[in-house]
Amino acid sequence: MLRHVWLVVFACSFACAQEKSIAGDWVLDFDYLGSKMYDRALIQNENGKLSGTFLGQPFTGTRTGNRVVFHSTSGGGHGEATVEGEGFRGSEIIPSGTQDPHPLVLQFIATRVPSRPQRSPKTHNFTPSLFYRSLSAFNPPALHIAPGDSVRTETVDNAGIDGKNVRRTAGGDPLTGPFYVDSAMPGDVLAVHIVHLTLNRDTAGSCDVISYSAMNRDLAVMTRNNRSAVTWHLDRSRMVGWPEGRSGHLSDFEVPLRPMLGGIGTASDPGPPATSTLDSGSSGGNMDFNEIGAGATVYLPVNVPGALLYLGDAHALQADGELNGTALETSMDVEFSVDLLPHKSIKTPRVETGDHIAALGFDGSVDGALRAATDGMADWLTKDYDLTPSEIGQILGVGAEYRVAEVADRNAGVVLEIRKSLLSKLHK
């Protein structure tokens, strides 16, 4: 997102007595050389003196008659806009700099951030008819919901097969959604509470492959012939699973099931190509963190109006790392609720469970993902717990618990967890 400084001039279209106030909270829809992008503007007006932030930059300004002038407090530039109904539109010229000698003109439309819907929470029963394989900002909303609402829905497995063993869509971790959250705007954070995850069939798919990124040369040679698909039986009454046709050392082998969502995320920024459902990043996606089960809350950034929440890639069980490249892949009935944290920024997706807070980091290497998770947790401790850098270092030194979420995909995922019992000892 651009973070330049400029002067913005607004030429109003009404007479002084009819001028619409531009004080308030705005979402800006602007064009960046053909790419749609969003940002927020906060404008205050005290006795004719304006202040706030515009496209991430602080400003001061005044309004005289039909003309409003905004001055960046840390640089220069110019632009103009016209009030139209309840909003305004115009252009800004970002001045040239050392890296780009050419001024850049941005066309924008500003609309007021809508108020949170004032009604009792609802529970929606939603049966999906379409599934998506990217977290795109341009897919049409499947359902409008409001903060506080709950949704009961279903997912297909990673191959597109539903709870009745019917193939509903192409494979590639297709997701259910997107769910449009009314009043969610760029610059907010969406909280997704996982209420229930219920297995809806008796089989899951997996394999015996071990991810190359988790092996040295000797292990790769030893397992070079591992390429078998494995079907697992799921006993939903006992909540255990075992490989079909088990024999040899696995004749009596079974594991306790722990349903989770491998994929959950909000629409990515509409400028770059949309995030694939096979990938992960700052907006979530194919995170494959096995603590995202019933009772967990997932915190995700809002990049576009409505957030556009996607979820799916259900696993009956997944070990740390998702070493097979698949977990126990199956379909699932899902119940979740949403809430909204306005004007909040997070560097990485966050997860909260009954015992821990967790910051997730993603990168092409485990080392890079570990650094991203550490940075995300430091950001959390700074903003939500008001800790100093020294205090953060001390807390991480005794309280950090690292988990490798997954190593099978393009991005590795590392999670830094801290126990809530430890944080409860902090003074406010």
N, C-alpha and C positions, 0 to 999 in steps of 0.2 A: 504494500500500500504506500502511496506517495506521502511523503512528509516534508513538503516544501513550504515556503513562506511567501505570502503575497498580499496585495491590497485588493479588496473586493468592493466594488461600487454597485449599489442597487438603485435602479431608477424605477420608482413605483408608478403604477398606471392609474392611481386614483388621486382625487383631490385630497388636500390635507385632512379635511374633516372626515373623509371616508377611508383613510389609509388603514390597512390591516396591520396589526402588530406582528412583528417577526420575532418577538421574544418567545422562547420555548425550546423544545427538544425536537430536532429534525433528523430525518434520514435523507441522505443525499444519494441519488441514483445518477452516476455520471459516466461519461464515455471517455475511455482512455485509448485513443488511437484505434477505435473500433471494438474495444473490449468493454463490456458492461462491468462496472464495479460499484461498490457501496461504501458509505462512511456515515458518520454522525456529525451533527453540529448542535452545540448548545449555545444559545444566545440569551443573554440577560439585558434588560433595559431598566436602568435606574435614572430617573429624571432626565431622560434623553441621552444618557451616556450608555453606550453598548460595550459589552465584553463577553468573553466566553471562548469557545473553541470552534474552529471551522476547518474541516478536513484534517483534524489532528493538530492544528496549530493554534496557539493562543492569539487573541486579537483584542484590540480596543477600537471604539468607533463612536460616531455621533450620527444623529439623524436630524436633518433639517428639511422640512417640507416633504417633497416627494423623493428626496435623494438621501440615501444611506451610504455612509462610507466606513469601511472596515480597514483598520491598519494592523498588519501583523506586528507583533511586538518583537520579532526577531528577524525581520527582513523586509523585502518589498516586492511589489507586484501589482497587478491590477485586473479588474474584471467588472462585469456588470450583470444585473439580473432584473427581471420584471415580476412584480407580484401578480399572480393570476389566481383568482378565487381564494382558496385557503392555503395556497402554497406560493412558491416563486421558482423561477427558472432563469438560467443565464449561463455565463461562461467565466472562467478564471484563466488568467494567463500566468503560468508558472515561469518565473524569470530564468534566464540562462544561468548556467553555473560552470564550474571548472571542468566537469565531466561531460556536460551537454551544453554546447554553445548556443543552442537554439531554444527560444521560448516555446513552451508547450501550452496549448489551449485546451481546456477541459470544458465540455458542455455538461451542465448538470440540471436536474430537476429536484427540488426540495419539497417534501411532504412532511406534515407533522407526524411524529410517532404516536400511534393510536394508544388510547388508554387500555389498561387491562380490562377484559370483559367483566362486568359486574353482575354475575349470576352464580347460582349454586353449581358446584362441580357436577358434571355428567359422566356417565359410563357409556362408552360407545362399543357396540359389537360390530366389528368390521371384518368382512370376508374378502380377501384380496382377489382380484381377477387378473392383475398385471404384477409383474415383478421386474426389478431393475438391476442391472449389473454395473452401474456407476452411481456415485453420489452426486448427481448432476443438479445444478440449480435450475435447469430448464425442463425437468420432468414435471408433468402436471400434478398438483396435490391429489393424493388419494382420498384424504379426509381432512376437514378443518376441525381442530380441537382448540380448547382454551387452557391456559394454565390452571392446574388443579384437576383437570379431567383425567379419566382413566380410559384405556382402550383394551379390549379383548380381541385378539386377532390370532393369526397363524402364520407359520413360515414353511417354506419348502427347504429341502436339504441342499447341499452344495451342488448336486446334479440336477436340481429343479423338480424333485419328486416330493409329493405331498404326503399327508398322513394316511391316505387311502392307497398309497403306492401308485399314484397316477402322475405321470410326467406332465407338469404344468408349464414349464418354460425351459429355456436352454440353461445349461450348467454354467459354472463360474461364480459360485456363491451369490446367487440372486437374492435380493433383499425385498422385504415388504415395506410399503410406503410409496412416496414420502408423505409424512403427516405434517400439515401446515399448522403451526401453533400461533393462534391469533395474538397480536401485539408483540410477538418476538421480533426484534430488529437487530441489524448488525451492531455490534458493540455490547450485546447482552450475552449471558450464558444460560444454556438450557440444562436443567436438571431432570434426568430421566430415572425414575424409581422403578426398578424391576420388582413387580409384585409377585407374580407366579410364573413359573416355567414348567409346563406339563408335557411329558412325552405323549405323542399321539399315534405311535405305531410300535411294533415289536422288533424292528430291525434297524441296524445302523451299518454304514459302510466305512471301511478303513483299508489299511494295507500293511505290508511288512517292510516298507522302504524306510531308510534312515536318511535324513536330510544331509546333503554333502557338506553344508556349512557346519555341521556338528561332528564331522569325522576327520581323523587323520588318514594318512595313506594306507596304513595297515588295515584299519577297520573298513575302509572303502573297498579294498581288495577282498577282504573276508566276506563282505555282504554284497558283492557285485551281482549276485544272482537274485537278490531280493527284489522282486517286482510283482508279487502276488497281491491281488485284491482279496480282502478278508471281510466277510459278512459277520456281524455280531448279532447275537440274540439279546433282546432287552426284556427282562422280566420286570414288568411295570408294577407288579404287586410287591415283590421283594426289593425292587430297585437295585438289581444287580445285572451284570451283563457278562457274556462269554462268547468266544469265537465259535461260529457254527462248525460242526465236524471236528471239534477239539479232540486231540489225541496226543500220544506221547507224554512229554513233560507237562503239557497243558490240559491233560485229560480232566482234571478237576478244577481247572483255573477259572476263577470268576472275579469280577471287580465291582465294588460299590459304585453306582451311577451318581453323577453330580451334574445335572443339566446346567448349561451356560449358553450365552450368546457369543459367538465368535465375531459377529459383525454388528456394529452399531455406530452410527455417525450422523452428522448433519451435512447438508449440502456444502461442498467446497466452494471457495471463492469462484465466481463465474468467469473471471478473466482467463486463467490458465485452463488447460483441458481438465475435465472432471476426474476426480479420483475414482479409480476402478474399485469394485467391491473385492478384488483380490489384493488390494493395497491398503496401506494405513498411513496416517499422518496426523497433523495438528487438529483436524476435524473428526478424528476417529477413523471408522472404517473397519477393515479386517484386523482388529487388534488382537484377537485370540488370547485374551487374558482370562484365565479360568476362574477368576473371582467375580466375573460379571454374571452372577446368578441371582436367584430370588433373594431379596433383601438388600441388594447392592443399589447404590445410586451412582449414575454416570454423569459427569459434568462435561459438556461440550460447548464449543464456541458457536455463536450465531453469526453466520457470514452473509446471509441473505434474508429478506423479509420472510417471516414465517418459519425460519430455521430449516424446514424440510428435513424431518427426521426419518432415517432409514434403519431397519434392523432385520436380523436374520442370521444365517449360517449357524444354526443351532447344533450344539454338541451334547450328546448324552454324557460324555466324559472326555476330558483332555488333560494330559499331563503337561507339566511345564515344558516350553519349547516347541510344542506341536511337532515332535521329531519325525513323525511319519509324513508330514506334509498334509495330512488329514488327521482329524480326531475321530471320535465315534460320531460320524456325520449322520444326522437324522432330521426329521421335521418336528415341529413343536407347536403347542398352543401357548400363547404369550399373553400376559396381562401386565400392563405398565401404566404409570401415570407420569405427568410432566409438571414442572414448575419453572418459573422464570426468575433469573437473577439479573435485574436491569443494570446497565452501566458497569459491567464487570468484565475484566479481561483475564484470560488464562493462557499460559504459554503452551501447555500440553493438555491432552485429555486427563481428567481426574476421575478416580473411583473411590467411593466411600463405602466401607462395609461396617458390620457391627463392631469389629475390633480394630480396624486400620483406616488410615487415609493413604491413598496411593497415587503417585504421579507416574504417568506412562511416557516413555521416550521412544522415538522411532528414528532409525537411521540405517544406512546401508551396511553398517558394521555394528557388532555388539558393543564395541568400545564407544562408538558415537551415540548409540541408543542409551547407554549408561550415562553419558554426559548430559544428554537431553533430559533424562529422567531426574537427574540430580538438579539441573537447572530448574525444571518444573516444580520440584518440591521446594527448592529455595524460594521461588516466586510465591508459592502457596504460603510458606511460613512468614514471608515478608508481608504480604497483603492481608492475610486473614488472621495472623497471630501477632503481627506488629513486632516481630523479632529483629534484632540488630544483626549485622553480618557475623559478629563474634558469637552471638547466641545461636545463630543458625549452624555455624561450624561445630559448636559444642554439641548441639542436639543431634546433628547427623553423625558425629563421631561415635556416639553411644547408642543411637536409636535407629540408624538406617538398616533396613532389611531389603536386599535386592532379590528380585525374581526375574528369570528369563522367561518372558511371556511366549515368545516364538522366534524361531530362526529359519523357518521354512520358506518364507516369502522374500520378495525384493527387499523389504525393510525388516530388519530385526527389531524386536520389541523387548525393552527392559523396563521393569517396574521398580520404583523405590517406594517401599511401604514404611510407615511409622505407626507404632501402636498408639491408639487413642488414650490408653491408660497412662502412657508416658507424657503425652501432651496435656492431660488433665492436671498435671502437677505444676503447670506454668501459672504465674501470677498474671492477672489481667492488666 
